[in-house]
Amino acid sequence: MSRIVRIVAFGLGLLGGVTASQGPEYSQQYRQRLGGAIDELGRVIAQFDANAAANGESQDSAIARLRSNPDDLVSRQGIAMQGNVERLGRLQAHRQAMMQAGPFARIALMVRDGDRDVMEAAFRDFEPAVPMSEEGLLSAAIGFVAVWGGTLLLAGFVRSLRRRPRKPAAVRA
């Protein structure tokens, strides 16, 4: 195989390795942002619970009271608070599942069950980096081998097409 093809394949392999390593890095930045969302929602709900308790109400009864209020603004606040409580539960369960999952399973969980708002915010602020974790290094190695090997295979295939022996032209009598 020509030296140029091997150099190009190696360069593309490096690019593939760096690209593949971004999956675990994005997952890590997503988990950090997920924790921040949980902390903030927890703070909002704790304040609501304190206000409800100061008025002799539980969280559920305070939400029900707000939702049944004839004032549209107040009713919408009750609906919003109910949504916050439900979202906090989902986010906490998702984070717990991610903490218990193995390295590559965390990426799959994020893709399959991730909170879209948190994912979009993490993507908006994503800063590429080559993670030095086992997961990041293995992802980089897999990406390198896949792209490098694929490039060499493709180049070999194209070369074999060009080298096929041509059938001799029919001899005219």
N, C-alpha and C positions, 0 to 999 in steps of 0.2 A: 504494500500500500504506500502511496506517495507520502513523503514527509509533510507536505502541505496539508493533506487531509488529516494526518495525525495531529498536527498542531491546531488546526481548526477544531477538530473533535475535542481536543483537550481544553481549548478555550471555551467552547460551548458547554463542555462538561462542568467546568468551573462555574459558569453562569448558571447552569442548571442546579448545581449544588447550593449556591448562594440563594437562588430563588426558592428552592425546596426548604431551606432552613427558615424561611420567613413564616411558614405555617406554625411551628411551635412558638415563634416570637410573637406573632399576632395573637395566638391563644393566650400567652402569658399577659400581654397588654390588655386583652379582653377580660381576663380574670381580675386584674387590678381594677379596671373600670367597673366591673360587676360588683366588687367589694365596695367601691365608693357609692354606687347606686343603692346597695343594701343599707349602708350606713346612713345615707341621707333620708331614704324612705323610713328607716327605723326612727330617726330623729323626728321627722314630721308626725309619724304615728304616735310616738311617745308623748309629744306635745298635745296632740289631740286627746289621747287617753287621759292625760293630766287635767285637761280642761273638762273632759266628761266627768271625771271623778270629782272635781271641784264642784260640779253641779249635781252630784249624787247619781250619776249615770255610768253604766258600763260602756265599753266601746260599741257593742252591738246595739244597745238601746239608744245611744247618742246618734249613731248612724241612721237607725230607723226613724228617730225623731226628725232628723234633718231631711231625710228622703220623703217623709210624709208631709212636710211643711208646704202650705199652699203657695208660699213665696217661691217663684221659679229659681231665683238665685240660690236660696238656701237649700232647696231640693237638689239642685245640681251639685252643690258642695257635698251633700250626703252621698250622692252617686260617685263623685270623684274620690271621696274618702274610702268608700267601699272598694273602689278600683285600686287605690293605693294599698289597702290591706291585702287584697288578693294578689296583687303584683309582688308585694314583699314576700308573701308565702312562696310564690313561684320562683322568685329569684333565689331565695334561701335554699329551696329544694334543689335548684339547678346547681348552685355553688357547692352544696354538699355532695351531689353526684359527681361533680368534676373533681372534687378533692379526693374522692374514693376511687376514681378511675385511674387507669394507668396512663403513662405519658401520651401515647398516640390516641387512646380512647378519649382523652380530654378534647382533642381537636375534633373528633367525630361528634362528641356530645355538643360542642359549641356549634358546629354546623347544623346538626339535627335539631337541637332543642334551645339554641341560644336566643337570648332576648334581642330582637331586631334593633330596638333603640340603642341598646348598649353596644351591639356590634357595629352599627353605623357610626356611633360616636368614637369608638375605638379605631375604626378605619379612617375616619376624618383626621385623627391625631396620630395615626400610626407612624412610627419612626423605625425604618428598617434597621436591623442589627443582626449579626450572626451570633446566635445564642451558643454559649459554651456548655450547655447542659447536655446530658447524654442523648436526650431526645433531639436536640438541635443538631448535634454532630452527626447522629445517625441519619436524620433527614437530609442533611447536606451530602452525606456519602451516598445515599440512595439516589438523590437528584443528580449527583455527578455521574454515577455509574449508568443511570438510565439514559441521560442525554449523551454522554460520551459513547457508550455502547451503541445506542440507537444511531448516532451519527456515523460511526464506523460501519455498522451493518448496512445502512442506507448507501454509503459510499461504495461498499463492496458490491452491493446489488446493482447499482448504476454502472459500475465498472464491468461487471459480468455481462450486462446487456450490451455494452459497446464492444465486447470482445467475442461475442458469439460468432462462430464461423458462418460465413455466408455460403449459401448453396451455390454451386457453380451454375453459371448460365447454361441453358440448354444448347447443346452443340447443333448447329445447323448443318444439314447435309447438302 
